[in-house]
Amino acid sequence: MRTAIVGFDSAWTDRPGISGAVCVLQCEGSKVVQITGPELSTFEHALHIIESEASAADRCLVAIDQPTIVPNLTGARPVDRVAGSLISWLGGGVQPASRARIGMFDDGAPIWRFKARLTANDDPEAARIAVAGRHLIEVFPALALPSLAPAYCGRLLGPRYNPGRRRTFRLEHWHGVLECLVEQALANHVPELVEPLHSLGNHPAPKKSHQDMLDSVICALVGYLWMFDERDRMLVLGDLDTGYIVTPAAGEARVRLLTAAGSRSVWAA
């Protein structure tokens, strides 16, 4: 079976001059036979890439770093609060998703046009067993990193690898995250990711666009793990009614996510 896995770090909006990034893995069975990107991408360009890549595969999974199910009019989704409990412990924050966020999740937001044209199945469990069709899962690089890069899993130890935040960005964290991801790519039999990760590490002064491309690689890796790794090394937090996130989960990160989900009556498995 041939599977196309599209990691899409969207920009949440369609504002001029602001774009996300896409990274694509084409797999024969679980073996990656071709990698495309990472490259900067708008929603429109991402749809074009998905159309092309899906046409060459039996099934296509799009792993997007953006909420894909947002029924709440205000506040935050239950899964956002669970994710926020871990991210805040790491020293970061989570942007809450609600319909009140104009340009991101209101009725005219680009994510809904994207989904309408993508015509994908939202059920993450269905994606794992599917032999055909298009499938969409929500992922969150910052939530995956404590498990993919355990050196950054600890109180206030979250990596400051976003060059767009100049006051907090740390170049050593940028390279540390890249090194951890190279190790994960090799450990999970995806050596094809090593070259683009090394390429991102060659920039002496990374920019926000480089981080967008890095996050698209993380999205693609999480999508690959969801499709081919052991199920008990992953978590689905939340549900199809209120919103969910798929993430690798190991060690302290897994314990904290399960505890936070239990205390908030959010489904997690």
Buried (B, 14 or more C-beta within 10 A) or exposed (E): EEBBBBBBBBBBBBEEEEBBBBBBBBBEEBEBEEBBBBBBBBBBBBBEBBEEBBEEBEBBBBBBBBBBBBEBEEEBBBBBBBBBBBBEBBBBEBEBBBBBBEEBBEEEBBBBBBBEEBEBBBBBBEBBEBEEBBBBBBBBBBBBBBBBBBBBBBEEBBBBBBBEEEEEBEEEBBBBBBBBBBEBBEEBEBEBBBEBBEEBBEEEEBEBBBBBBBBBBBBBBBBBBBBBBEEEBBBBBBBEEBBBBBBBBBEBBBEBBBBBBEEEEBBBE
